[in-house]
Every structure is written in C-alpha cells, then in structure tokens.
Amino acid sequence: MDFLRALPYPVAIIGTLVTIALAWIVNAAGLKFINRHEGDPRHQYARRQALWTAALIVALVIIGILWARLLQHTGMFLGIIGAGLAIALREPLLSVAGRIAIFTGHMYTVGDRIEINKMSGDVIDVGFFYTRMMEIGNWIGGDQYSGRIIQFANAQVFGTPVFNYTGSFAYIWDEVRLPITYASNFDQASRIMLEAGSDYTREFLVGAQQNVERMQRYFLVSNFELKPQVYLSFDSNYVTLTMRYLVEPKQRRAARNYLFAHVLEQVQKREDISFGSDTMDIAVSPKDSDAWEKVAGLEGRGIQKIR
C-alpha cells in the first residue's frame, strides 16, 4: 500500500501497465490460435496484422482515457502540444492512417503484385509505417525479380493510383505478336496461334470465369471475353498477327516462352508461312554497260554487286 501511495498517479500508471500486459496477452493468445489452424499464408498474415493493429489501437485508447482524466485542467496546453506533434509527426501519422486504409479498403495484402509511383513488386510485408515488396522489372525484363526490396511509406496510398495485379481478379491480359510476309497464309498462322493460346489457358479459364462472377457481386463489371483472340494489322513491311490471352501475372514470362516456342515450331513446319522482317530485297537491272561499270566501281569500295 505504501508503494501505491508513493506513486503520483496510481490509477493511471497501474492502469497503463495492466492495459499493456492485457494487450500483449491477447495478441499472444490470438497468434497461437491463428497459427494453430492451417490455411492460406496470405490470410493468416492478414489476420495476425489485423489482431496486432486492433490490440494496439484499443490499448492506446484506454491509456489515453486514463491519463486524460488527470489532465482535464490543462486542455489548452495539451492542445498546443498536440497541434505541434501533429505537424511534426504528419508523415508517420499519415502512414498509420494509410495502413488502416490499406486493410479496410482491401487495396492490397501480402502476396499481391502491385505498382505504385512507378514501383512494381510483390508485397512481402505491410507494417505500421512502411510497405515492403520484392522489386520486379527495372533492369530485369519479363516482370521477374531484380533482387532488391522496395520500402515505401504507407502514406503514399493517399492521392496515388495503386495498381493491383492480383487483387479481385487474379489474371491479366498479355499479347504476343507474330510478323509474317504478305504472301503467307494468314488463316493457318492465326490457327497456330489460337491453338497455342487455347492449350496454355485451358486449365485456368474456369477459375478466371469464377473470378469474374465473384467481382460482379461487388462491382459493376460487365462480361468480357476470356478465351484467346487473334487480331490482324499490317504496315508497309509485313502483316502482324497479335494474340491477346489471359495469364497469371507472375507467370507472364513463362507463358510468353511457351507460346513463342510452340508457334515457332509449328510455323517452321509449314512452307506457306514466312516470318516478316524490316529488311528489303534490292534488284539492280542496269540498262547499259556503263551502269555495270558504276556497280563494279562500287565493289572496289567495299559494296558488293547484286546479280
């Protein structure tokens, strides 16, 4: 009892210690419960983060109430201090608010592939102040890891577009192009590309359709074609066949490798399909011997005569 009397504010101090202890116990017990049940690691991570965030916020509110009762006569002083802290800690406070917005707004979670402020990567952690992700791209092609970890403040989600590759819809569209000559068989080339695209997407088209139906329950999303499609365009050099197909974002490079290998193999077997290029065939038809003399003179300068 003498120890309690010696404390300047026994209720507030003891209440603060008890609150911190209870928050720690609740968080530890919740973590054991979550880890005991096997499931999707992404969902388990989200539950652990939500539990820790809720425990911390509740503890801070209770501690604030305990101490506010003692400081009710110093409201103006605390108001000035609070305003100064709000200005000084603007970015950290915004980052905490950003964390809350990320989870409540379902912007992204661990495992999602996102792009924000021209930074792309797979999210590996969403902390109180920072989000961390494994970088993709930059000097590495094909949307593959560069090896660097990007860390940015959660406050950046406010007023900045966040592109989520794997959020409500777990697939993206990609395109592969096949240039062929004007003399090639367009129909057969298109058929080869469609066969390759259909063979690759066959296994997950049902899951993609289920994703679309799930999105339509929450968003105003119209139906769209999920099967591969081939479109034709041309310029002065060659005809281009472009196939639009569905792919998992993290499998984009592997998908392109499979499709190009399959199409190349099938095209090489046919004599009625030739690859287009930007090179030109030049034919020289001299009208007299003087023209040949000029060509011969060019040969001496390192330019070969074309017959």
Backbone torsions as a table, in degrees:
resi	resn	phi	psi	omega
1	MET	NA	-37.8	179.4
2	ASP	-63.0	-34.2	178.8
3	PHE	-64.9	-40.7	179.3
4	LEU	-67.5	-37.0	179.9
5	ARG	-69.3	-27.7	-179.7
6	ALA	-73.8	-21.1	179.3
7	LEU	-72.4	136.4	-179.8
8	PRO	-66.4	-40.1	-179.7
9	TYR	-133.5	78.6	-173.2
10	PRO	-61.6	-41.1	-177.4
11	VAL	-65.1	-46.2	-178.0
12	ALA	-67.2	-43.5	-177.2
13	ILE	-67.6	-50.0	-179.2
14	ILE	-65.0	-40.2	178.2
15	GLY	-61.9	-37.4	178.1
16	THR	-64.9	-45.3	179.8
17	LEU	-63.7	-42.3	179.7
18	VAL	-64.9	-41.0	179.7
19	THR	-62.2	-44.4	178.9
20	ILE	-62.7	-42.6	180.0
21	ALA	-63.9	-44.5	179.5
22	LEU	-63.5	-40.3	178.8
23	ALA	-61.9	-41.3	179.4
24	TRP	-65.9	-41.4	-179.7
25	ILE	-65.4	-45.4	179.8
26	VAL	-61.5	-43.4	-180.0
27	ASN	-64.9	-43.0	-179.8
28	ALA	-64.5	-43.6	179.2
29	ALA	-65.1	-40.3	178.4
30	GLY	-63.8	-39.3	178.6
31	LEU	-64.2	-40.2	177.8
32	LYS	-63.4	-40.2	179.4
33	PHE	-65.6	-42.2	-178.8
34	ILE	-67.5	-43.5	-177.2
35	ASN	-71.6	-21.6	-179.5
36	ARG	-70.0	-28.9	-177.3
37	HIS	-99.2	119.0	179.3
38	GLU	-73.5	146.7	179.2
39	GLY	-177.0	-165.2	178.7
40	ASP	-62.6	123.2	179.4
41	PRO	-55.5	-33.2	179.4
42	ARG	-65.5	-42.4	179.2
43	HIS	-67.7	-39.4	178.6
44	GLN	-63.7	-41.9	177.8
45	TYR	-61.7	-44.3	-179.9
46	ALA	-62.0	-39.3	178.8
47	ARG	-66.3	-41.9	178.9
48	ARG	-62.6	-43.5	179.6
49	GLN	-66.6	-39.5	178.9
50	ALA	-65.4	-40.9	178.9
51	LEU	-62.7	-46.9	-179.2
52	TRP	-64.6	-41.2	178.2
53	THR	-62.9	-46.0	-179.6
54	ALA	-63.5	-43.7	-179.5
55	ALA	-62.6	-41.7	-179.4
56	LEU	-66.5	-45.1	-178.0
57	ILE	-64.3	-44.4	178.9
58	VAL	-61.9	-43.0	179.5
59	ALA	-62.5	-42.9	179.5
60	LEU	-64.8	-38.0	178.6
61	VAL	-64.9	-45.2	-179.7
62	ILE	-64.0	-44.5	178.5
63	ILE	-62.7	-40.2	177.4
64	GLY	-61.8	-40.6	178.5
65	ILE	-65.2	-42.5	-179.8
66	LEU	-59.8	-42.9	-177.4
67	TRP	-83.8	-25.2	-179.7
68	ALA	-65.7	-30.7	-179.7
69	ARG	-64.8	-31.3	-179.1
70	LEU	-82.3	-20.1	-174.0
71	LEU	-110.9	23.6	-175.0
72	GLN	-69.5	-20.2	-179.7
73	HIS	-91.1	0.1	179.4
74	THR	-118.7	39.6	-176.1
75	GLY	-60.6	-44.3	-177.6
76	MET	-64.4	-42.3	-179.9
77	PHE	-63.0	-44.7	180.0
78	LEU	-66.6	-33.1	177.9
79	GLY	-63.4	-42.2	178.5
80	ILE	-65.5	-44.7	178.8
81	ILE	-61.8	-42.4	-179.3
82	GLY	-64.0	-39.8	178.5
83	ALA	-65.3	-40.8	178.3
84	GLY	-64.0	-42.8	178.5
85	LEU	-65.1	-37.7	-179.9
86	ALA	-62.6	-38.1	178.5
87	ILE	-72.1	-44.2	-177.6
88	ALA	-68.3	-34.2	-176.7
89	LEU	-106.4	29.9	-176.9
90	ARG	-57.7	-50.7	-177.4
91	GLU	-64.8	-47.0	176.6
92	PRO	-60.5	-39.6	179.2
93	LEU	-66.4	-40.0	176.8
94	LEU	-64.2	-35.3	179.0
95	SER	-67.4	-39.0	175.5
96	VAL	-63.8	-43.7	176.5
97	ALA	-63.0	-35.7	177.2
98	GLY	-64.3	-38.0	177.5
99	ARG	-61.5	-44.5	178.3
100	ILE	-62.1	-41.9	179.8
101	ALA	-65.5	-36.2	-180.0
102	ILE	-62.3	-44.3	-177.2
103	PHE	-78.2	-43.7	-178.2
104	THR	-72.9	-31.7	179.2
105	GLY	-89.9	-0.2	179.4
106	HIS	52.9	41.7	178.7
107	MET	-66.2	-49.7	176.1
108	TYR	-164.3	165.2	176.3
109	THR	-143.6	177.6	-178.1
110	VAL	-60.9	133.3	-178.5
111	GLY	100.4	-18.6	178.8
112	ASP	-74.2	147.9	173.0
113	ARG	-99.1	121.7	-174.5
114	ILE	-131.6	166.4	171.8
115	GLU	-135.7	129.6	178.8
116	ILE	-146.3	130.9	-179.1
117	ASN	50.8	44.3	177.7
118	LYS	64.2	17.4	173.7
119	MET	-108.7	130.7	-177.4
120	SER	-124.9	146.4	177.5
121	GLY	172.9	179.7	177.2
122	ASP	-99.3	125.2	-177.2
123	VAL	-67.5	128.2	178.5
124	ILE	-115.2	-13.8	178.8
125	ASP	-164.6	140.2	173.7
126	VAL	-122.3	97.7	-178.4
127	GLY	-89.1	-174.2	179.9
128	PHE	-67.1	-35.9	-175.6
129	PHE	-113.4	-28.5	-173.1
130	TYR	-132.2	150.8	168.4
131	THR	-108.0	138.2	-179.8
132	ARG	-119.0	140.3	178.2
133	MET	-147.9	151.2	174.8
134	MET	-78.5	121.1	-175.4
135	GLU	-69.9	141.5	170.4
136	ILE	-121.0	154.8	176.6
137	GLY	83.2	-135.6	-172.3
138	ASN	60.8	-111.9	179.6
139	TRP	-87.4	-0.9	179.5
140	ILE	-103.6	129.9	180.0
141	GLY	-88.2	171.1	173.4
142	GLY	73.6	22.5	179.0
143	ASP	55.3	42.0	177.9
144	GLN	-109.9	163.2	-174.4
145	TYR	-64.5	140.0	174.1
146	SER	-91.7	-17.6	-178.6
147	GLY	100.7	-10.5	-179.8
148	ARG	-92.7	149.8	174.4
149	ILE	-104.9	122.7	178.5
150	ILE	-92.8	133.9	176.3
151	GLN	-124.4	122.2	179.3
152	PHE	-135.9	153.0	-177.7
153	ALA	-67.8	139.7	177.5
154	ASN	-60.7	-22.9	-179.1
155	ALA	-62.0	-18.8	-177.6
156	GLN	-67.9	-15.5	-179.7
157	VAL	-71.6	-15.7	178.6
158	PHE	-85.2	119.7	177.0
159	GLY	78.4	10.1	-179.8
160	THR	-127.7	131.5	177.0
161	PRO	-63.1	135.3	176.1
162	VAL	-115.1	116.1	-179.9
163	PHE	-94.8	117.2	179.5
164	ASN	-106.8	116.5	-178.5
165	TYR	-78.0	-25.1	-170.0
166	THR	-130.9	28.7	-177.7
167	GLY	-78.1	-108.0	-179.1
168	SER	-67.9	-31.4	178.5
169	PHE	-119.4	118.7	-169.5
170	ALA	-86.1	13.5	-177.0
171	TYR	-134.0	160.9	173.4
172	ILE	-132.3	166.3	174.7
173	TRP	-98.4	142.9	176.4
174	ASP	-133.5	168.5	-179.4
175	GLU	-134.8	143.1	170.0
176	VAL	-124.0	144.4	-175.3
177	ARG	-119.0	141.8	177.9
178	LEU	-126.3	108.2	175.9
179	PRO	-84.5	129.1	177.9
180	ILE	-133.7	161.3	-178.5
181	THR	-74.7	164.5	179.5
182	TYR	-65.6	-25.6	-178.7
183	ALA	-83.2	-3.0	-176.8
184	SER	-76.7	163.1	177.7
185	ASN	-84.5	100.9	-176.0
186	PHE	-63.3	-42.3	-176.6
187	ASP	-62.7	-43.8	-179.3
188	GLN	-68.4	-38.2	178.0
189	ALA	-64.1	-42.3	177.2
190	SER	-62.7	-40.6	-179.5
191	ARG	-63.9	-40.4	178.4
192	ILE	-61.6	-43.2	-179.6
193	MET	-66.9	-42.7	179.7
194	LEU	-64.3	-38.3	177.9
195	GLU	-62.8	-42.9	179.1
196	ALA	-65.0	-44.7	180.0
197	GLY	-65.7	-42.0	180.0
198	SER	-65.8	-39.4	179.3
199	ASP	-64.6	-37.8	-177.9
200	TYR	-73.8	-40.4	-173.5
201	THR	-89.9	-4.6	-173.6
202	ARG	-57.8	-40.2	-172.3
203	GLU	-69.8	-31.7	-173.8
204	PHE	-113.6	7.0	178.9
205	LEU	-65.3	-34.9	178.4
206	VAL	-64.7	-43.9	177.0
207	GLY	-63.4	-36.5	178.1
208	ALA	-65.2	-40.6	177.9
209	GLN	-63.8	-37.5	176.5
210	GLN	-65.6	-37.2	175.1
211	ASN	-60.3	-42.9	179.6
212	VAL	-63.1	-45.0	-179.9
213	GLU	-63.0	-37.0	177.8
214	ARG	-68.0	-39.5	177.2
215	MET	-62.4	-38.3	-177.0
216	GLN	-67.7	-16.0	175.5
217	ARG	-74.1	-25.7	-174.6
218	TYR	-115.5	-23.1	-176.0
219	PHE	-129.2	158.8	177.3
220	LEU	-85.4	83.9	-176.7
221	VAL	-117.0	125.2	178.9
222	SER	-81.8	164.8	176.7
223	ASN	-70.1	144.2	176.5
224	PHE	-141.7	157.8	-175.1
225	GLU	-74.1	129.3	-179.2
226	LEU	-103.0	-20.7	-178.3
227	LYS	-75.3	152.3	178.6
228	PRO	-59.7	144.4	178.0
229	GLN	-135.6	145.6	-179.5
230	VAL	-114.7	133.0	179.5
231	TYR	-121.0	147.6	-175.9
232	LEU	-112.6	136.3	172.2
233	SER	-145.2	167.3	-178.4
234	PHE	-152.7	161.6	173.0
235	ASP	-140.5	-162.8	-175.2
236	SER	-73.2	-13.3	-176.6
237	ASN	-100.2	-46.1	-173.9
238	TYR	-160.4	174.9	176.2
239	VAL	-98.7	138.2	-179.7
240	THR	-115.5	125.0	172.8
241	LEU	-100.9	123.1	-178.2
242	THR	-115.3	120.8	178.3
243	MET	-103.0	125.9	176.5
244	ARG	-100.4	127.2	-175.6
245	TYR	-144.4	162.0	-178.5
246	LEU	-93.7	142.3	-178.5
247	VAL	-154.8	151.3	172.0
248	GLU	-71.0	135.0	-174.7
249	PRO	-54.3	-37.5	-176.6
250	LYS	-81.3	-3.9	179.4
251	GLN	-112.7	15.2	-172.6
252	ARG	-62.2	-44.9	-178.2
253	ARG	-68.9	-40.8	178.5
254	ALA	-63.4	-37.4	179.1
255	ALA	-65.3	-44.7	179.3
256	ARG	-63.4	-38.2	178.4
257	ASN	-62.9	-44.2	179.7
258	TYR	-63.7	-45.9	-176.7
259	LEU	-66.3	-44.9	-179.6
260	PHE	-64.5	-40.3	179.9
261	ALA	-63.5	-43.2	-179.4
262	HIS	-66.2	-46.0	-178.6
263	VAL	-65.0	-43.5	179.6
264	LEU	-60.3	-43.0	-179.6
265	GLU	-62.5	-42.9	-177.6
266	GLN	-73.1	-37.4	-179.4
267	VAL	-67.3	-37.7	-178.9
268	GLN	-66.6	-18.7	178.6
269	LYS	-81.1	-13.0	-174.7
270	ARG	-107.9	143.2	178.3
271	GLU	-93.9	-11.8	-177.8
272	ASP	-96.5	10.8	177.6
273	ILE	-130.9	125.6	178.7
274	SER	-127.5	140.0	179.4
275	PHE	-70.0	139.5	176.8
276	GLY	-87.0	155.8	178.4
277	SER	-151.2	172.2	-179.9
278	ASP	-88.0	1.7	-180.0
279	THR	-77.7	159.9	-179.3
280	MET	-127.2	144.4	173.7
281	ASP	-93.6	125.4	-177.9
282	ILE	-112.5	127.6	177.8
283	ALA	-115.4	128.5	179.8
284	VAL	-106.0	124.4	178.9
285	SER	-123.6	85.7	-177.6
286	PRO	-66.9	141.1	-179.5
287	LYS	-86.8	-22.4	179.4
288	ASP	-147.3	177.2	-177.0
289	SER	-67.6	-26.4	178.9
290	ASP	-61.5	-35.1	179.2
291	ALA	-63.8	-40.4	178.1
292	TRP	-66.2	-34.9	177.9
293	GLU	-61.5	-41.6	-179.6
294	LYS	-65.6	-41.1	179.1
295	VAL	-63.9	-42.0	179.1
296	ALA	-61.4	-38.1	176.9
297	GLY	-63.9	-35.0	177.1
298	LEU	-67.3	-33.3	179.9
299	GLU	-61.6	-36.0	-179.8
300	GLY	-66.5	-19.7	179.9
301	ARG	-96.5	12.1	176.1
302	GLY	100.1	5.4	-179.4
303	ILE	-106.8	123.5	-175.0
304	GLN	-81.1	139.2	177.0
305	LYS	-73.4	138.3	179.9
306	ILE	-101.4	125.2	-179.1
307	ARG	-108.6	NA	NA
